[in-house]
């Protein structure tokens, strides 16, 4: 670690983890914690917990956990240094210039080199579009209605028809094959060796929110497959967490964003004055992209293609946006397929009218759903009403359910009370499913296997952190040296020191570990489930049993590790005496 513990703790202390994570995940407060959908795995029920007092997050579904630093490392794919610098910059903390580890220097250098190559490639493609070999591509873009100013603004270019054109250019610039390969701009096979991934294509540079070129999209000229080709994921490009055009759209003064399917849709809308348009990058919308949009807007209008494929894509995107806490509406573009066609034929003024008339996404879902039922048939009508009720039941907030219930009842001429009873039935089913017993780790479960040494030590660390008042009761019996695994021992030492000083700070403990797996394990330690015990007697007995377990495991480890020397034997004898004393002592909270 090349920054002092004091500096790291200052940076973490000046940032609130709830503020950081709420910029990525839609959080709702429940009790003392905040909950949301985990951004690191797909889930429908929130199991992602953020604790303000602990300054930690933990997912009970996938086990992801850590501090604000860890979150940025996981979500943004930052190195430890990059995450610390981002938080320091946010809090106005000046970091000292100190050395870096060899591995960090290599990773940062590789990312820097890839960004350099991408910038060079973007400039090269831009230049090729305006030379004789790019004339056909330039005419194609002009025929698509694009102005020179627009082409420049989006950095559009052309990849030459020779498949080693860019490769030779980058080699001339002094880049080695391995770095060029890591950029994602090349294909490699035994027959051809290394050659350009993009050739004879119009090029769309993809930029991150800071205007750095992180990847490319290419549209083939003439016949060829695939029609559109994107860069693969690299050290700087994660297509599931970026959006085309967001570097420009984030500066828009509009109070919403328009989500499109393709590059040309975004460019056509921006040229027509709709600078709030973005597009996903050749994939279905992801939770990461929804979280990214949530940083800049509260409302998203969908303009997916009006064909069957576009409708299906919209139906997939709506719940993802809704789960991300984004208000979602759908713009209808009939009789045209997409925004590009619409703007060409009807113009910006008419598109503005369509924005004003955008349909609530819930009623869009119901309208599409309705098409699958013959509503003149009573049985079909009943099935449809049940589907409507199911959808309304998915809204978590009661007031939101009531509002949609009333609107749906009026729209489809359903008896309000009848629909409400149906909705309540599905709400009850959903709650019953969520509340179904799940296996949790606890201190008093008799049917589970006895806790191993790791689980016992986790439980004790969690208990000490949750209830620091037990520390004076136990410090005479247990010390950091009784935690047998190195990671647990380090955590215990820091927690015991904090308890001595009367200042518990789990986030500061977390900051001592740079590795993602280590931080994940530490977060797990501090989120172990403590069984609720009703009486003081039960609590005292449970704590004593737990202390004995930890002490026994400690003694077993000392016996196993002891050398034949006198000191090793003395430690074992002392441990046995301490264990006997503990077994014969009444642990009291008085």
C-alpha positions in Angstrom: 0.0 0.0 0.0 1.6 3.2 -1.1 -0.7 5.6 0.7 -0.6 5.8 4.5 -3.5 4.4 6.5 -4.2 8.0 7.8 -4.7 9.3 4.2 -6.9 6.4 3.2 -9.0 6.8 6.3 -9.4 10.5 5.7 -10.6 10.0 2.2 -13.1 7.3 3.2 -14.2 9.5 6.2 -14.9 12.4 3.9 -17.2 10.4 1.6 -20.5 8.9 2.6 -21.0 5.4 1.1 -24.8 5.9 0.7 -24.2 9.1 -1.4 -21.6 7.2 -3.5 -23.6 4.1 -4.2 -27.0 5.9 -4.7 -25.4 7.4 -7.8 -25.3 3.9 -9.3 -28.1 2.0 -7.5 -31.6 3.0 -6.6 -31.7 2.7 -2.8 -34.6 2.6 -0.4 -34.2 2.9 3.4 -35.5 0.0 5.4 -34.7 0.2 9.1 -31.1 1.4 9.7 -29.9 0.2 6.2 -30.5 1.0 2.6 -31.5 -1.7 0.1 -31.5 -2.0 -3.7 -31.0 -4.4 -6.5 -27.4 -5.7 -6.6 -25.5 -4.3 -9.6 -23.1 -7.3 -9.6 -25.7 -10.0 -10.4 -29.2 -10.2 -11.8 -32.0 -10.3 -9.1 -35.6 -9.3 -8.8 -35.8 -8.9 -5.0 -33.4 -6.4 -3.4 -30.6 -8.2 -1.4 -28.0 -5.5 -1.7 -27.6 -3.7 1.6 -25.7 -0.4 2.3 -25.0 0.5 5.9 -24.4 4.1 6.7 -23.1 3.6 10.3 -20.7 0.9 9.1 -19.9 2.7 5.8 -20.0 -0.7 4.1 -22.2 -2.6 1.5 -23.0 -6.3 1.3 -25.1 -8.4 -1.0 -26.8 -11.3 0.7 -27.3 -12.9 -2.7 -23.9 -13.0 -4.3 -21.6 -12.1 -1.4 -20.2 -8.9 -3.0 -19.2 -6.5 -0.3 -16.8 -3.8 0.9 -16.3 -0.1 1.3 -16.9 2.8 -1.1 -13.4 2.1 -2.4 -14.3 -1.6 -3.1 -17.6 -0.5 -4.8 -15.8 1.7 -7.3 -13.1 -1.0 -7.9 -15.9 -3.5 -8.7 -18.3 -1.3 -10.6 -16.0 1.0 -12.5 -13.2 -1.6 -12.9 -10.8 0.8 -11.1 -7.5 -0.1 -9.5 -7.2 0.6 -5.8 -5.3 3.8 -6.6 -7.9 5.0 -9.2 -10.8 4.4 -6.8 -8.9 6.3 -4.0 -8.1 9.2 -6.4 -11.8 9.4 -7.5 -13.0 9.6 -3.9 -10.2 12.0 -2.9 -11.1 14.3 -5.8 -14.8 14.1 -4.9 -14.1 15.1 -1.3 -11.4 17.7 -2.1 -8.6 15.7 -0.4 -5.1 16.2 -1.9 -3.2 13.0 -2.1 0.6 12.9 -1.7 2.7 11.8 -4.6 4.1 8.4 -3.6 5.3 5.2 -5.3 3.1 2.6 -6.9 3.4 -1.2 -7.0 4.9 -2.8 -10.1 1.6 -4.6 -10.9 -0.4 -1.3 -10.6 2.1 0.5 -12.8 1.8 -2.2 -15.4 -2.0 -2.1 -15.4 -2.2 1.7 -15.5 0.4 1.7 -18.3 -1.6 -0.8 -20.3 -4.8 1.1 -19.9 -3.0 4.3 -20.9 -1.5 2.7 -23.9 -4.9 1.3 -25.1 -6.5 4.8 -24.7 -3.6 6.2 -26.7 -4.1 3.6 -29.5 -7.8 4.2 -29.5 -7.3 8.0 -29.9 -4.8 7.4 -32.7 -7.1 4.9 -34.4 -10.1 7.4 -34.1 -8.0 10.1 -35.7 -6.8 7.8 -38.4 -10.3 6.6 -39.3 -11.4 10.3 -39.3 -8.6 11.1 -41.7 -9.4 8.1 -44.0 -13.1 9.2 -44.4 -11.9 12.5 -46.0 -9.4 10.9 -48.4 -10.1 9.4 -51.8 -10.5 5.9 -50.4 -13.2 7.1 -48.0 -15.3 9.0 -50.6 -17.9 6.2 -50.9 -18.4 6.1 -47.1 -18.6 10.0 -47.0 -21.2 10.0 -49.7 -23.1 7.3 -47.8 -23.2 9.4 -44.6 -24.3 12.5 -46.6 -27.1 10.5 -48.2 -28.2 9.5 -44.7 -28.7 13.2 -44.1 -25.7 14.0 -42.0 -24.1 17.4 -42.1 -20.3 17.8 -42.0 -20.6 19.5 -38.6 -22.4 16.5 -37.2 -19.8 14.1 -38.6 -17.1 16.1 -37.0 -18.9 16.3 -33.7 -19.3 12.5 -33.4 -15.8 11.9 -34.9 -17.1 9.6 -37.7 -14.5 7.9 -39.8 -13.8 5.1 -42.3 -11.8 1.9 -42.0 -9.9 1.3 -45.3 -10.7 -1.8 -47.4 -7.2 -3.2 -46.7 -7.3 -5.5 -43.7 -3.9 -4.6 -42.4 -4.1 -0.8 -42.9 -4.5 0.2 -39.2 -2.2 -2.5 -38.0 0.7 -1.2 -40.1 -0.1 2.4 -39.0 0.1 1.4 -35.3 3.3 -0.5 -35.8 4.8 2.6 -37.4 3.9 4.5 -34.3 6.0 2.1 -32.2 3.4 -0.1 -30.5 4.1 -3.8 -30.0 1.8 -6.6 -31.1 0.7 -7.5 -27.5 -0.5 -4.0 -26.7 -2.2 -3.7 -30.1 -3.9 -7.0 -29.5 -5.1 -5.8 -26.1 -6.8 -2.8 -27.7 -9.4 -5.0 -29.3 -8.8 -3.5 -32.7 -7.3 -6.6 -34.2 -8.2 -10.2 -35.0 -5.6 -12.9 -34.7 -5.6 -16.4 -36.3 -3.1 -18.9 -37.5 -3.8 -18.3 -41.2 -3.6 -14.5 -41.3 -1.8 -13.6 -38.1 -2.8 -10.2 -36.8 -5.1 -8.1 -38.9 -7.6 -5.3 -38.6 -11.0 -6.1 -37.0 -12.6 -3.1 -38.8 -12.1 -2.8 -42.6 -14.3 -1.2 -45.3 -16.6 0.1 -42.6 -18.0 3.5 -41.6 -16.6 4.0 -38.0 -18.4 5.3 -35.0 -16.0 6.1 -32.1 -17.5 5.2 -28.7 -16.5 7.6 -25.9 -17.0 7.4 -22.2 -18.5 10.3 -20.2 -15.1 11.9 -20.0 -14.8 12.0 -23.9 -12.1 9.3 -23.9 -12.3 6.9 -26.9 -12.9 3.5 -25.4 -14.1 1.5 -28.4 -15.6 1.5 -31.9 -18.6 0.5 -33.9 -18.4 -0.2 -37.6 -21.1 -0.3 -40.3 -20.1 -2.4 -43.3 -20.0 -0.7 -46.8 -21.8 -2.8 -49.4 -22.4 -6.5 -48.8 -20.9 -8.1 -45.7 -21.7 -9.6 -42.4 -22.2 -8.6 -39.7 -23.8 -5.3 -40.8 -22.7 -3.7 -37.5 -19.6 -4.7 -35.6 -18.5 -3.5 -32.2 -15.2 -3.6 -30.4 -14.9 -6.5 -27.9 -14.6 -5.7 -24.2 -11.1 -4.6 -23.2 -9.3 -3.1 -20.2 -11.1 0.2 -21.0 -14.3 -0.9 -22.6 -17.2 -2.5 -20.8 -20.2 -2.3 -23.2 -22.7 -3.2 -20.4 -21.7 -0.1 -18.5 -21.4 2.5 -21.2 -23.8 4.2 -23.6 -23.2 5.7 -27.0 -23.6 9.4 -27.0 -23.8 9.8 -23.2 -20.6 12.0 -23.3 -22.8 14.6 -25.1 -26.2 13.8 -23.7 -25.1 14.3 -20.1 -24.7 18.0 -20.8 -28.2 18.3 -22.1 -30.5 20.8 -20.4 -33.5 18.5 -21.0 -35.0 16.8 -17.9 -35.0 13.3 -19.6 -32.9 11.1 -21.9 -34.0 9.4 -25.1 -32.9 5.8 -25.3 -32.4 4.5 -28.9 -31.2 1.2 -30.5 -28.6 2.4 -32.9 -25.8 4.9 -33.6 -27.5 6.6 -36.5 -30.7 7.2 -34.4 -28.6 9.0 -31.8 -26.7 11.0 -34.3 -29.9 12.0 -36.3 -31.6 13.1 -33.1 -28.7 15.2 -31.9 -28.5 16.8 -35.4 -32.2 17.7 -35.1 -31.7 19.3 -31.7 -32.5 16.4 -29.4 -29.1 16.3 -27.6 -30.4 14.0 -24.9 -30.3 10.9 -27.0 -28.2 7.8 -26.2 -28.0 4.2 -27.3 -27.0 0.8 -25.8 -24.0 -0.8 -27.5 -25.3 -3.7 -29.6 -26.7 -5.5 -26.5 -29.9 -5.6 -24.6 -30.1 -2.9 -21.9 -28.3 -3.8 -18.8 -28.7 -2.9 -15.1 -25.3 -1.2 -15.3 -26.5 1.0 -18.2 -29.7 1.9 -16.3 -27.6 2.9 -13.2 -25.4 5.0 -15.5 -28.4 6.9 -16.8 -29.8 7.4 -13.3 -26.8 9.5 -12.5 -27.9 12.1 -15.1 -31.7 11.8 -15.3 -34.9 10.7 -13.6 -36.8 9.9 -16.8 -36.1 7.9 -19.9 -38.1 7.8 -23.1 -37.7 4.7 -25.3 -37.6 5.0 -29.0 -36.9 1.4 -30.0 -37.8 0.2 -33.4 -41.5 -0.1 -34.0 -41.2 -3.6 -35.4 -41.6 -6.8 -33.3 -38.0 -7.0 -32.3 -38.0 -3.4 -31.1 -41.2 -4.0 -29.1 -39.6 -7.1 -27.4 -36.5 -5.0 -26.7 -38.7 -2.3 -25.1 -40.5 -4.8 -23.0 -37.2 -6.1 -21.7 -35.8 -2.7 -21.0 -38.8 -1.3 -19.1 -38.5 -3.4 -15.9 -34.7 -2.8 -15.8 -35.3 0.9 -15.9 -38.1 0.7 -13.4 -36.0 -1.3 -11.0 -33.3 1.3 -11.4 -35.7 4.0 -10.1 -36.2 5.6 -13.5 -39.6 6.9 -14.8 -40.0 5.3 -18.2 -42.2 6.3 -21.2 -42.4 5.1 -24.8 -42.4 7.3 -27.9 -44.4 6.0 -30.8 -42.9 6.5 -34.2 -45.5 4.9 -36.5 -45.7 4.9 -39.4 -41.9 4.9 -39.4 -39.5 2.3 -38.0 -37.0 4.4 -36.0 -36.1 8.0 -35.0 -33.7 8.4 -38.0 -36.5 7.6 -40.5 -39.1 9.7 -38.5 -36.9 12.8 -38.4 -36.2 12.5 -42.2 -39.9 12.3 -43.1 -41.7 14.4 -40.4 -39.0 16.6 -38.9 -38.1 17.8 -35.4 -41.3 19.6 -34.6 -43.4 16.6 -35.1 -41.0 14.5 -33.0 -41.3 17.1 -30.2 -45.1 16.4 -30.3 -44.5 12.7 -30.0 -42.3 13.3 -26.9 -45.1 15.3 -25.4 -47.5 12.3 -26.1 -45.1 9.6 -24.9 -47.0 6.7 -23.4 -46.6 5.6 -19.8 -44.5 2.4 -19.9 -47.0 0.4 -17.8 -49.8 1.1 -20.2 -47.5 0.3 -23.1 -46.9 -3.1 -21.5 -50.6 -3.6 -21.0 -51.4 -2.6 -24.6 -48.9 -5.1 -26.0 -50.2 -7.7 -23.5 -53.8 -7.1 -24.6 -52.9 -8.1 -28.1 -52.5 -11.7 -27.0 -56.1 -12.0 -25.7 -59.6 -12.2 -27.3 -61.3 -9.8 -24.9 -64.8 -10.7 -26.3 -64.3 -14.1 -24.9 -65.2 -14.1 -21.1 -62.5 -16.7 -20.3 -59.8 -14.8 -22.2 -61.0 -11.5 -20.6 -60.6 -13.1 -17.1 -57.1 -14.2 -18.0 -56.2 -10.7 -19.2 -57.6 -9.1 -16.0 -55.4 -11.5 -13.9 -52.3 -10.5 -15.9 -53.2 -6.8 -15.3 -53.5 -7.6 -11.6 -50.1 -9.4 -11.6 -48.4 -6.4 -13.1 -49.9 -4.0 -10.7 -48.9 -6.2 -7.8 -45.2 -5.8 -8.8 -45.2 -2.2 -7.6 -43.7 -2.2 -4.2 -45.2 1.1 -2.9 -48.8 0.9 -1.9 -49.7 4.4 -3.1 -48.2 3.6 -6.5 -50.2 0.3 -6.7 -53.4 2.3 -5.8 -52.8 4.8 -8.5 -52.2 2.3 -11.2 -55.0 0.1 -9.9 -57.4 3.0 -10.3 -56.1 4.0 -13.8 -56.3 0.4 -15.1 -59.8 -0.1 -13.7 -61.0 3.0 -15.6 -59.1 2.1 -18.8 -60.3 -1.5 -19.1 -63.7 -1.0 -17.4 -62.9 -3.4 -14.5 -64.7 -3.1 -11.2 -62.3 -1.2 -8.9 -62.9 -3.3 -5.8 -62.8 -6.5 -7.8 -59.4 -5.6 -9.3 -58.1 -4.5 -5.9 -59.0 -7.9 -4.4 -57.2 -9.6 -7.3 -54.2 -7.4 -6.9 -54.1 -8.0 -3.1 -54.1 -11.7 -3.8 -51.0 -11.5 -5.9 -49.3 -9.1 -3.5 -49.9 -11.6 -0.7 -48.5 -14.4 -2.8 -45.4 -12.3 -3.6 -44.8 -11.5 0.0 -45.3 -15.1 1.1 -42.7 -16.1 -1.5 -40.2 -13.5 -0.3 -40.7 -14.4 3.4 -40.2 -18.1 2.8 -37.6 -19.4 5.2 -34.1 -19.2 3.8 -31.0 -20.8 5.4 -29.1 -18.3 7.4 -26.1 -18.6 9.7 -27.0 -18.2 13.3 -25.8 -19.1 16.8 -28.6 -21.3 18.0 -29.8 -23.3 15.1 -29.8 -27.0 16.2 -30.5 -28.6 12.8 -27.5 -27.0 11.1 -24.1 -28.5 11.3 -21.9 -27.0 14.1 -20.2 -23.8 13.0 -16.7 -24.2 11.9 -13.9 -22.1 13.2 -14.4 -19.4 10.5 -18.1 -19.1 11.2 -17.5 -18.8 15.0 -14.9 -16.1 14.5 -17.1 -14.2 12.1 -20.0 -14.3 14.5 -17.9 -13.0 17.4 -16.5 -10.2 15.2 -20.0 -9.2 14.1 -21.4 -9.3 17.6 -18.5 -7.1 18.9 -19.1 -4.6 16.2 -22.9 -4.6 16.5 -22.8 -4.4 20.3 -19.5 -2.8 21.5 -20.8 -2.9 25.1 -19.9 -6.6 25.3 -16.2 -5.8 24.8 -15.4 -5.1 28.5 -17.1 -8.5 29.3 -15.0 -10.6 27.0 -11.6 -8.9 26.7 -10.2 -10.8 29.6 -10.9 -14.1 27.9 -10.3 -13.5 24.1 -7.7 -11.5 22.2 -6.7 -11.0 18.6 -4.2 -13.9 18.9 -7.2 -16.3 19.3 -8.3 -15.7 15.7 -6.6 -18.5 13.8 -6.7 -17.2 10.2 -4.4 -14.4 9.2 -7.1 -12.2 7.7 -9.4 -12.7 10.7 -6.5 -12.0 13.1 -5.7 -8.7 11.3 -9.3 -7.6 11.4 -9.6 -8.6 15.1 -6.5 -6.7 16.0 -7.9 -3.5 14.4 -11.3 -4.0 15.9 -9.9 -4.6 19.4 -7.8 -1.4 19.0 -10.9 0.6 18.0 -12.9 -0.8 20.9 -10.1 0.2 23.3 -10.4 3.7 22.0 -14.2 3.7 21.9 -14.4 4.5 18.2 -15.8 1.8 16.0 -15.2 2.3 12.2 -15.6 -0.8 10.0 -14.9 1.3 6.9 -11.5 2.2 8.3 -10.8 -1.5 8.9 -11.9 -2.3 5.3 -9.5 0.3 4.0 -6.5 -1.7 5.2 -7.1 -4.3 2.5 -6.6 -3.6 -1.2 -7.5 -7.0 -2.6 -11.1 -7.3 -3.8 -11.4 -10.9 -2.4 -10.0 -9.8 1.0 -12.5 -6.9 1.2 -15.3 -9.2 0.2 -14.4 -11.6 3.0 -14.1 -8.7 5.6 -17.6 -7.5 4.5 -18.9 -11.0 5.0 -17.4 -11.0 8.6 -19.3 -7.9 9.5 -22.6 -9.1 8.0 -22.9 -12.5 9.6 -26.4 -13.1 10.8 -26.9 -12.9 14.6 -29.8 -14.9 15.9 -32.3 -12.8 17.9 -32.3 -13.9 21.6 -35.1 -12.8 23.8 -33.8 -13.0 27.3 -30.6 -11.8 29.0 -29.9 -15.3 30.2 -30.0 -16.7 26.6 -27.7 -14.0 25.4 -25.2 -14.6 28.1 -25.2 -18.4 27.4 -24.9 -17.9 23.6 -21.9 -15.5 24.1 -20.2 -17.9 26.5 -20.7 -20.8 24.1 -19.3 -18.8 21.3 -16.2 -17.7 23.3 -15.5 -21.3 24.3 -15.7 -22.4 20.6 -13.3 -19.6 19.5 -10.9 -20.4 22.4 -11.0 -24.2 21.6 -10.2 -23.6 18.0 -7.4 -21.3 19.0 -6.0 -23.9 21.4 -6.2 -26.6 18.7 -4.3 -24.4 16.3 -1.6 -23.6 18.8 -1.2 -27.3 19.6 -0.9 -28.1 15.9 1.6 -25.3 15.2 3.6 -25.6 18.3 7.3 -26.5 18.0 9.0 -28.8 20.5 10.5 -25.7 22.2 9.6 -24.5 25.6 7.8 -21.4 24.5 5.4 -23.5 22.3 4.6 -25.8 25.2 4.1 -22.8 27.6 1.5 -21.2 25.2 -0.4 -24.5 25.1 -0.5 -24.7 28.9 -1.6 -21.1 29.2 -4.3 -21.7 26.6 -5.7 -24.7 28.4 -5.8 -22.8 31.7 -7.6 -19.9 30.0 -10.1 -22.3 28.5 -10.8 -24.0 31.8 -11.2 -20.6 33.5 -13.7 -19.5 30.8 -15.7 -22.7 31.1 -16.0 -22.2 34.8 -16.9 -18.5 34.6 -20.4 -17.0 34.4 -20.5 -14.5 31.6 -22.7 -11.6 32.7 -23.9 -8.4 30.9 -24.4 -6.7 34.3 
